[in-house]
Amino acid sequence: MKHFQRAKRFAFDGGPAYHQDGNINELENQRMGNELAGGPASEPELLLDVRGLTKIFGSLTACNSVDLQIAKGEIHALLGENGAGKSTLVKMLFGTLAPNSGEIFWNGKSVRIGSPAEARRLGIGMVFQHFSLFEALTAAENIALSLDSSTPIGAIAAKAKELSHSYGLPLDPGSLVGDLSVGERQRIEIIRCLLQVPDLIILDEPTSVLTPQEADKLFETLERLRGEGKSILYISHRLEEVQRICDRATVLRHGKVVAHCNPRQETAGSLARMMVGGDVHEVHREHPDHVEGAPLIEIRNLSQAPKGPFLMPLRNISLTVRAGEVVGIAGVAGNGQGEFFDAVSGEATQGDAATVRIRSIDAGTLGITGRRLLGAGFVPEERLGHGAVPGMKLSDNMLLARHRSDAKAFLGGGPLGFIRRDAIEATTKRVIEEMDVRKSAEDPEASALSGGNLQKFIIGRELDRKPSVLVVNQPTWGVDAGAAARIRQALIDLTRSGSAVIVISQDLDELFEIADRIAVMAHGEMSQTIPIQEATREKIGLLMGGADAGAH
Ligand SMILES: Nc1ncnc2c1ncn2[C@@H]1O[C@H](COP(=O)(O)OP(=O)(O)OP(=O)(O)O)[C@@H](O)[C@H]1O
């Protein structure tokens, strides 16, 4: 209680830009500094006061005596590189993880949050980084499952629709989750959270799967919620948006609070330095005028009927990517990018083998393994469940993905056959080292990695094979600035060694940074590619809106 009383009054602005190893006394000093400077002493009421929260996994202290204060009507950023402990901290606030020690005060009262139901009862809502939706159920059915009430499904659907309209988050409650894009699934999570009328909404990397327009809509929603007196705890690796919408930030490094700051008084660079404790390297790229390499992947007149009622058809897509180049595919989510990835990777096979040619071999009728055996690698958008099996160790995930393409290295011959664990473990270790995957055990289960670290592992697993063709969907989703630069550089370096890379990304900055040419998908059609030297945001934006799509 003592802590709460001390923490009750503090200022948002003024004073030094940030406080290394800041504590409440510094916040109090900050307030006094404001008053002395003649400014008004703002006294926002505290909603949440976290004191010394600690979580230990085995030998790793994921959260080390963390302090965090959130006022009513505040958007508070939680920053830190991959594995810094952000998700662990918010899971303790939402009752999905029990702390080893520490105390949580809610509206001034010490509370124990033993389960998500208890968190919701207090007024804490959460939108997770990894969604917890059933694909075979509709949006409304998924929402109904999480509500602790017996409200009829029709009433829930109507309320969800009303909320989706009023907050500008378009959603059809009757749509099947399995048919929805990641961005659309996230909207279900947000609306599900809003339906419970929370006082504090925790958002774990909410914009990483959104288009710029969808992100703008979300910011409007958040600002509106702040205006209604709600508090928001906002986790993001996108520092520009943190500066745009957040009032204060708490920065974690290796599980410890290393700074409190007002992000508006910082630059993206200074925030990144606080997070990593040093400088972030920039991606180095030269764009040759003409790429004369051999065509390594050719997609010819790819058309496909929609595979479900809410999925996009693919309409006459042709694209050739040569050795030495990165081609970026931009587009608003749900315009056929997922279907295109499935068709190119072999998750969806084609009737005509010549529709997809890999290294001049007709591959359209081959499945994913057949295409991998031709030297292609694929990284899907969803990491858990699709890119990796959550309950399996990293080494087993390695074996699962590469047992056919690396049969010689991973499997022993003979009539009975055996698995070469030493080779698999050595490869897993190499990928972990190359990609700087941070983890809490020698060979943890995929689900025990932080989101960004799992992404680094999955991309590293493919890069390690040095594929001739690599197709990646959203390569840096949920990845911190330092790791994103590392992944982007690795993709560029792969083309330098003679491979062809296709990057599907909703992050235009990313595509401008690494692509030699950019094409845009709209309504299941793909535009002509635009050389990066001629590409402008305006041009790409127009194509994203559907102008000129399909011209070749
Ligand atoms: N269930 C678990 N078992 C063991 N270790 C875990 C578990 N969950 C997280 N960790 C470890 O705790 C550390 C912090 O992970 P956490 O997910 O909190 O990081 P984060 O800051 O949210 O990262 P990201 O930005 O990548 O999501 C990581 O080293 C991770 O491997």
The ligand as an SDF file (V2000), in Angstrom:
LIG
                    3D

 31 33  0  0  0  0  0  0  0  0999 V2000
    6.8900  -20.6310  -20.9540 N   0  0  0  0  0  0  0  0  0  0  0  0
    8.1940  -20.3550  -20.9810 C   0  0  0  0  0  0  0  0  0  0  0  0
    9.1150  -21.2490  -20.5920 N   0  0  0  0  0  0  0  0  0  0  0  0
   10.4340  -20.9680  -20.5920 C   0  0  0  0  0  0  0  0  0  0  0  0
   10.9570  -19.7800  -20.9900 N   0  0  0  0  0  0  0  0  0  0  0  0
   10.0900  -18.8380  -21.4020 C   0  0  0  0  0  0  0  0  0  0  0  0
    8.6740  -19.0680  -21.4250 C   0  0  0  0  0  0  0  0  0  0  0  0
    8.0630  -17.9480  -21.8620 N   0  0  0  0  0  0  0  0  0  0  0  0
    9.0520  -17.0520  -22.1270 C   0  0  0  0  0  0  0  0  0  0  0  0
   10.2710  -17.5870  -21.8280 N   0  0  0  0  0  0  0  0  0  0  0  0
   11.5660  -16.9200  -21.9740 C   0  0  0  0  0  0  0  0  0  0  0  0
   11.4920  -15.6940  -21.2620 O   0  0  0  0  0  0  0  0  0  0  0  0
   12.1860  -14.6540  -21.9710 C   0  0  0  0  0  0  0  0  0  0  0  0
   11.2670  -13.4740  -22.1520 C   0  0  0  0  0  0  0  0  0  0  0  0
   10.2840  -13.8280  -23.1250 O   0  0  0  0  0  0  0  0  0  0  0  0
    9.0770  -12.8670  -23.4990 P   0  0  0  0  0  0  0  0  0  0  0  0
    8.1560  -13.6300  -24.4000 O   0  0  0  0  0  0  0  0  0  0  0  0
    8.5040  -12.2840  -22.2680 O   0  0  0  0  0  0  0  0  0  0  0  0
    9.8460  -11.7290  -24.3270 O   0  0  0  0  0  0  0  0  0  0  0  0
    9.2690  -10.4770  -25.1240 P   0  0  0  0  0  0  0  0  0  0  0  0
    9.9450   -9.2570  -24.5900 O   0  0  0  0  0  0  0  0  0  0  0  0
    7.7870  -10.4830  -25.0900 O   0  0  0  0  0  0  0  0  0  0  0  0
    9.8060  -10.7700  -26.5940 O   0  0  0  0  0  0  0  0  0  0  0  0
    9.1450  -10.5440  -28.0700 P   0  0  0  0  0  0  0  0  0  0  0  0
    9.3030   -9.1110  -28.3740 O   0  0  0  0  0  0  0  0  0  0  0  0
   10.0020  -11.3950  -28.9560 O   0  0  0  0  0  0  0  0  0  0  0  0
    7.7260  -11.0230  -28.0040 O   0  0  0  0  0  0  0  0  0  0  0  0
   12.6750  -15.2800  -23.2760 C   0  0  0  0  0  0  0  0  0  0  0  0
   14.0430  -15.6000  -23.1420 O   0  0  0  0  0  0  0  0  0  0  0  0
   11.8520  -16.5400  -23.4210 C   0  0  0  0  0  0  0  0  0  0  0  0
   12.5760  -17.5490  -24.0960 O   0  0  0  0  0  0  0  0  0  0  0  0
  1  2  1  0
  2  3  1  0
  2  7  2  0
  3  4  2  0
  4  5  1  0
  5  6  2  0
  6  7  1  0
  6 10  1  0
  7  8  1  0
  8  9  2  0
  9 10  1  0
 10 11  1  0
 11 12  1  0
 11 30  1  0
 12 13  1  0
 13 14  1  0
 13 28  1  0
 14 15  1  0
 15 16  1  0
 16 17  2  0
 16 18  1  0
 16 19  1  0
 19 20  1  0
 20 21  2  0
 20 22  1  0
 20 23  1  0
 23 24  1  0
 24 25  2  0
 24 26  1  0
 24 27  1  0
 28 29  1  0
 28 30  1  0
 30 31  1  0
M  END
$$$$
